Amino acid sequence: MELWHAWTCPYCMRVRVALAEKGIPYAEREIDLGSKPPELLALNPAGGVPVLVADGVAIPESIVILQYLEDRYPERPLLPRDPLGRARARMLYDRVTALLGPHLPKLARGTPEEKERAADAVRAALSALEREAPAQGFLVGDYSIADVALASLVLKLPPALRPSGLGLPRLAAWEAAVARRPAVAANTTVPRPSRA
Ligand SMILES: N[C@@H](CCC(=O)N[C@@H](CS)C(=O)NCC(=O)O)C(=O)O
């Protein structure tokens, strides 16, 4: 199994975290998003990462990859057992992506005005999620792809814009719990931790 990814891409982080949580060995092709290798286009005509190549089949799109990993490696599950729980985890995966995903590039690379608007949008999004978050534990009960998705976005934010920095108690407790997971810590840190 081979993962094409970029270290800082939050969607790639999700796949790396899932592979690490499940203990699945893989080869990696880390790419520079500024100069994508032509072979990537052959694997994914849309040109983006992550792409997982499994048994010769190229699978783009993080949610499709995560579902594939769950189907093929159901041990150490990242989706609840019950169908409604699974639906809730997938819905939340899409919701956190829609709420936060578009603002991260603007925060990192926007004009000062764009950065300010993106910061306002992040504060509003996290306040909305705080109102829905459980008082304790993970987002849909057991740790799931919903937590992995939110972690991939929240842990890329500057500390002042994270739930802990914004004083959102439920999400701050959640943030501390996900950040403690070795698979998360090893795969969401920017820059990439040096390899021995
Ligand atoms: N919906 C995709 C989003 C992936 C995505 O946006 N990847 C970005 C990097 S973070 C990318 O490859 N951008 C370059 C491109 O699309 O050409 C997923 O969940 O996998």
Ligand as a Chemical Component Dictionary entry (heavy atoms), coordinates in Angstrom:
data_LIG
# 
_chem_comp.id                   LIG 
_chem_comp.type                 NON-POLYMER 
_chem_comp.pdbx_formal_charge   0 
_chem_comp.three_letter_code    LIG 
# 
loop_
_chem_comp_atom.comp_id 
_chem_comp_atom.atom_id 
_chem_comp_atom.alt_atom_id 
_chem_comp_atom.type_symbol 
_chem_comp_atom.charge 
_chem_comp_atom.model_Cartn_x 
_chem_comp_atom.model_Cartn_y 
_chem_comp_atom.model_Cartn_z 
_chem_comp_atom.pdbx_ordinal 
LIG N1  N1  N 0 -11.826 16.529 -0.789 1  
LIG C1  C1  C 0 -10.423 16.174 -0.817 2  
LIG C2  C2  C 0 -9.617  17.427 -0.573 3  
LIG C3  C3  C 0 -8.126  17.201 -0.777 4  
LIG C4  C4  C 0 -7.383  18.513 -0.963 5  
LIG O1  O1  O 0 -7.948  19.600 -0.953 6  
LIG N2  N2  N 0 -6.051  18.377 -1.145 7  
LIG C5  C5  C 0 -5.244  19.522 -1.448 8  
LIG C6  C6  C 0 -4.088  19.669 -0.478 9  
LIG S1  S1  S 0 -4.647  20.001 1.158  10 
LIG C7  C7  C 0 -4.624  19.347 -2.815 11 
LIG O2  O2  O 0 -4.219  18.264 -3.196 12 
LIG N3  N3  N 0 -4.526  20.453 -3.546 13 
LIG C8  C8  C 0 -3.876  20.491 -4.814 14 
LIG C9  C9  C 0 -4.783  20.242 -5.962 15 
LIG O3  O3  O 0 -5.969  19.960 -5.727 16 
LIG O4  O4  O 0 -4.330  20.350 -7.082 17 
LIG C10 C10 C 0 -10.148 15.091 0.236  18 
LIG O5  O5  O 0 -10.857 15.048 1.251  19 
LIG O6  O6  O 0 -9.248  14.261 0.030  20 
# 
loop_
_chem_comp_bond.comp_id 
_chem_comp_bond.atom_id_1 
_chem_comp_bond.atom_id_2 
_chem_comp_bond.value_order 
_chem_comp_bond.pdbx_ordinal 
LIG N1  C1  SING 1  
LIG C1  C2  SING 2  
LIG C1  C10 SING 3  
LIG C2  C3  SING 4  
LIG C3  C4  SING 5  
LIG C4  O1  DOUB 6  
LIG C4  N2  SING 7  
LIG N2  C5  SING 8  
LIG C5  C6  SING 9  
LIG C5  C7  SING 10 
LIG C6  S1  SING 11 
LIG C7  O2  DOUB 12 
LIG C7  N3  SING 13 
LIG N3  C8  SING 14 
LIG C8  C9  SING 15 
LIG C9  O3  DOUB 16 
LIG C9  O4  SING 17 
LIG C10 O5  DOUB 18 
LIG C10 O6  SING 19 
# 
